[in-house]
Amino acid sequence: MTNQTTLDERLAALEQKLQQLSKTEEIKNEKILLNIGGAVFTTSRETLTKIPDSYLAKLVSKTRNSFTPYEYFIDRNSNRFEVILEHLRGEDIGHVFDNRRESDVEDIKRDVVFYGITSMRKYFRTLRIEDEERIKRENMVKGVFNGVHTGILKGHEDYVRCIILLKNGKLATGSADKTIKVWDIQTKTCEFTLDAGDDVKSMCELKTGVLACRAGDSLVMFDLRNKTKFKTLVGLGSFDVLDLNNNTFALYGSGDNIRILDMEGLEVGQLRGEPGDYSHPGMVLLSDNRVVTYNYYQKFELWDLNTYKCIRSWKDEGSSSLSGLSPMSGNQFVAIYGRGQPKVWTVDDESSNQICVGDKHSVRADHAVQLTDGSIAALCELQYIKNFDKNTGELKTGIEHPRGLSLLCAIPDGGVVTSFGARYEDVYIFA
């Protein structure tokens, strides 16, 4: 090895080290936008990672984009966050606590614990370890679902009534403005709009490119590939639609019987309930292509779609009336009750087993969906989205919005979309 070769290698190593240092410095100085309860703060990654194990440090370590500022949404009080950010920037904030009401100091203390800013303990003489654990428990349902609010879909002019994920990964939203919009989730843009002719209240994709919806009291069918309406059946009353994964779909809701239609909207069969069933507020397709329905008398029924016969039925004794069913992997589904805790049911030919979701947290859910990691996201009290372990029912994390939430739909990256707040025509994406 020549002296020149050794020198070249040292110079190359030095250049590589300088590049790494430059890249590290670039990452540290990267601009971060934090949307805290609607107020936007601009800061750097270096500032937010000063406390390595804090919530903020973990939040910004998930993504890195050196070209454009990355924005995170945290639904908490912006005035209290301003105090925390000033502390992280190295400012002396002792004066902030002068002449503060005890309740205000307690509120700041809660946020200090939530964000994990351990260096601020000195400002709270009464902040003991047991206080931190208590506040953490109280804040458990007030975190941010995986930390990142990734966008808003704007375009509807009235309430969004239903949201579904299409087979091609796009999102479809149906609204009281009588339209259906198809969105690209990644770019947050509307690709096209369909005129349904009436308030859109329920939708399902039958096969790739064919969409069925309830618009008013009519069934309307669209070909998404050429963006045209090809079938309308009027005067059907109140109903919901469910794809049965065998080139047929179901109309369920009011009436003793559930109608089964083909891709052309022609009736090919019925699931005939007992006389006096009156309505079926819930219906779900299992992974083995059988279906479970729930009727007016609070009875579950398991159906064979080949024969349209009921295999067996059972009652959920002691539960309040059901408001909906949601599919899960395997032969499982989530039952959502009007005034009770959601339950995960496992169904086979002989038995049905259940797990109460959020048993220790007095959960009352309005909607529930299974996420890609297998956990369950439940929309509770029209205000919280809580994330639960499907096997134990234990609470993991969640988000809160004080102005109410409306809908819930799982998306491929493990997140959810929901409409909420004062503008129900907007759809929010959380990753």
Stockholm file with secondary structure:
# STOCKHOLM 1.0

chainA/1-431         MTNQTTLDERLAALEQKLQQLSKTEEIKNEKILLNIGGAVFTTSRETLTKIPDSYLAKLVSKTRNSFTPYEYFIDRNSNRFEVILEHLRGEDIGHVFDNRRESDVEDIKRDVVFYGITSMRKYFRTLRIEDEERIKRENMVKGVFNGVHTGILKGHEDYVRCIILLKNGKLATGSADKTIKVWDIQTKTCEFTLDAGDDVKSMCELKTGVLACRAGDSLVMFDLRNKTKFKTLVGLGSFDVLDLNNNTFALYGSGDNIRILDMEGLEVGQLRGEPGDYSHPGMVLLSDNRVVTYNYYQKFELWDLNTYKCIRSWKDEGSSSLSGLSPMSGNQFVAIYGRGQPKVWTVDDESSNQICVGDKHSVRADHAVQLTDGSIAALCELQYIKNFDKNTGELKTGIEHPRGLSLLCAIPDGGVVTSFGARYEDVYIFA
#=GR chainA/1-431 SS CCHHHHHHHHHHHHHHHHHHHHHHHHHHTCEEEEEETTEEEEEEHHHHTSSTTSHHHHHHTSCCCSSSCEEEEECSCHHHHHHHHHHHTTCCCGGGGTTCCHHHHHHHHHHHHHHTCGGGGGGCTTCCHHHHHHHHHHTGGGSCGGGCEEEEECCCSSCEEEEEECTTSCEEEEETTSEEEEEETTTTEEEEEEECSSCEEEEEEEETTEEEEEETTEEEEEETTTTEEEEEECCCCSEEEEECSSSEEEEEEBSSEEEEEETTSCEEEEEECCTTCCBCCEEEECTTSCEEEECTTSEEEEEETTTTEEEEEEECTTCCCEEEEEECSSSEEEEEETTSCCEEEEECSSCEEEEETTTTTTCCEEEEEECTTSCEEEEETTTEEEEECTTTCCEEEEEECTTCBCCCEECTTSCEEECBSSCTTSEEEEC
#=GC SS_cons         CCHHHHHHHHHHHHHHHHHHHHHHHHHHTCEEEEEETTEEEEEEHHHHTSSTTSHHHHHHTSCCCSSSCEEEEECSCHHHHHHHHHHHTTCCCGGGGTTCCHHHHHHHHHHHHHHTCGGGGGGCTTCCHHHHHHHHHHTGGGSCGGGCEEEEECCCSSCEEEEEECTTSCEEEEETTSEEEEEETTTTEEEEEEECSSCEEEEEEEETTEEEEEETTEEEEEETTTTEEEEEECCCCSEEEEECSSSEEEEEEBSSEEEEEETTSCEEEEEECCTTCCBCCEEEECTTSCEEEECTTSEEEEEETTTTEEEEEEECTTCCCEEEEEECSSSEEEEEETTSCCEEEEECSSCEEEEETTTTTTCCEEEEEECTTSCEEEEETTTEEEEECTTTCCEEEEEECTTCBCCCEECTTSCEEECBSSCTTSEEEEC
//
